[in-house]
Amino acid sequence: MVSLLRLALAAVLATAVQESRAARPRRRGQPGQPGSQSGLHAAGHAEEGHGGGRAGEGAVSDEALRCYCKTSGGELTGAISAAQTKAPQLTSDIESSQEQKAQLEEALKQAQVDRADAKEAVAEATAIREKEAATFAAFKAESDANIDAINKAVAALEKGMAGSLLQTDLAQRLKRLATSRADMLEDDRQAILAFLSGGQSGEYAPQSGQITGILKQLSEDMSKSLADATETEEKAIATFEESS
């Protein structure tokens, strides 16, 4: 910061010196002034014809130089004073720029951290969504298969084909369903299992009409559960897409 301040002061002083040199008057015949040689010749002729004229002109030139020295000295002093006056403001501006730079760097670091956190959150949300989608897909596939099996069993019973139904794979699926379904009434469960066993245990075998009613109610319950799960899945998909 000190180096920048010194450079700024040096620039102001250099400008003031250049302006002072540009404004400095020159003696007649001073080297570097256009027409100096012709001025010397003219001065020689004037001396021959008018001896006092040269002395007068010399006096005027000296006075002009003395006036210039006073004026340029004052201008230089003023330039130095102005540079010293500007120094605190330059210092303040430099400090402000450095503070702004530090703030921008800190904001950039925070933005990078936020971006990394956002990417991690998206990855986590994506993993959860994929797991939920897989769970729903498995539930839907199992529900569709069970509902289809129940509907086919009901159709066979209504046609009086109970005997042939017991010899198919549908009977085995219905048995697994009745055994594993937790929300099923225990009486209904035992009735289906007894029917599917064909009374081989010596116990009472329910009539096909009773079994048909139980299976229809079971199909309705499973269809409703599937519809609710489908609605939940669709909402989860919409929420995930909005947040992505």
Secondary structure, 3 states (H helix, E strand, C coil): CHHHHHHHHHHHHHHHHHHHHHHCCCCCCCCCCCCHHHHHHHHHHHHHHCHHHHHHHHHHHHHHHHHHHHHHHHHHHHHHHHHHHHHHHHHHHHHHHHHHHHHHHHHHHHHHHHHHHHHHHHHHHHHHHHHHHHHHHHHHHHHHHHHHHHHHHHHHHHCCCHHHHCCCHHHHHHHHHHHHCCCCCHHHHHHHHHHHHCCCCCCCCCCHHHHHHHHHHHHHHHHHHHHHHHHHHHHHHHHHHHHC
